[in-house]
Amino acid sequence: MTTHLIGQLMEVKPTEYTDKKTDKVSYNTELTVMFEGLDEEGYRKISVETVSTDEDYYEELKDRIGQTVALPYLIKVTQYGVQAYPDKSMPVLTLEKNPLDYTKFKRLPKSEVVKKP
């Protein structure tokens, strides 16, 4: 299954990883993506996700900092759990505006907030 991580691209950072067993050096790109939403009571909630991707993403995304992007991910269920990998068969989309814009929703009064059992 393919899913997308949608949010504002905050940072694109080249990283280096050395395998301790083989001493092989691998290069990756670390992406920091911020999403703004609302909690159950209507208060602003900010989530920040840092994801590691292939080194190829650095050149593609370094000029998109501050823009809203949709990063495609493949989701696989294995015997070890659910794993997510960047889906290189699909492009990273740059969006004009955040399609998940919660600013048009109003904060609910405490009396109208549904309590969970």
N, C-alpha and C positions, 0 to 999 in steps of 0.2 A: 504494500500500500504506500502511496506517496502522500505526504502531508507538507504543509508549508509553515515555516516560522515567519510570522509577519510582525514587523516593528521598525523602529527607527534605528538605523545603523549608527552606533556610537563610536566604535573603534575597529580598526583593521590592523592587526599586529602580526608581523612575521615571527615565527617561533622556531626553535631548534630543539630536537629531542635526541638524546643518545641512549641507545639500547644498552643496558648494563651488562647483558650477557654477551652480546656480539660486538659492542663498541661501534655499531653502525649508527651514523648520524642521519636523522630524518628531518625534513623541513615541513612545517605546517603553517597555516594561517589561523590565528585566533580572532574570532569575530565577537563583538559585544553588541547585543541587540536589546533595545528597551521597548517595552510595551506599556502603555498607559490604559488603565481600565477603571472600573468601579467595583467596590466591594458590595456585599449584600445590603448594606445600609446606604449605599450611594456615595460613599466617600472615595476620593481618588486613591487608586492603588497603582503603584509602579512596580513592574517586574523587570529584572535585568537578567538576561541569559548570556552566558559566554560559551561559545561552541568552537570546537576545533575542526578545521576543514583542511583540504589539500592545499599545498603551497600555490597552486594555480589561481586560487581565489584572490590572492593578494593583489595582483596586477589588475584583475577585473573589478575589484571592489574598493580599492584605496581612494578613488575619487568620488565615491558615493556616500561618504560619511555625512551624516545629518539627514539623509534621505530615507524615506520609507521603502523597505525592501521586502520581498517574499522569497525566502530561501527554501528550495525544494529538498525534502528529505524522504528517503526510503525507510519505512518502518518494517522491521523483521521480527517475528516471534521465534525465538530459538529455545533450546532446552535450558539456556542460561537466563532467559527473560526477554524483555523487549529491548531491541537495539535500534538505534537510528544512525543512518549514514547519509551524508550529502548525496543527492541524486544528480550526478554530473550529466545525465542524459537530458535534463531540463535546464533552461536558463534561469539565472537569478533575475527576478523582475524588479524594476524600479517603478514604484507607484506614485502617481501625482499626489494622492492624499491617502491617509490611513483608512482602509475600508472598514476597520473595526473602531470607528470613532464613537466614543461614549459620551462626548461632551453635550450631546443633545438630550441626554436623559437627565431627569430631575432627581434630586436626593429625596428619598422617602422620609416622611416623619417617623420617628421611633415607634409610634403607635401602629403604623402600617407595615412595619418590617415583620415578615413571617419568621417566627422562631423555629428552629429545628428541634425535634424531640430528643 
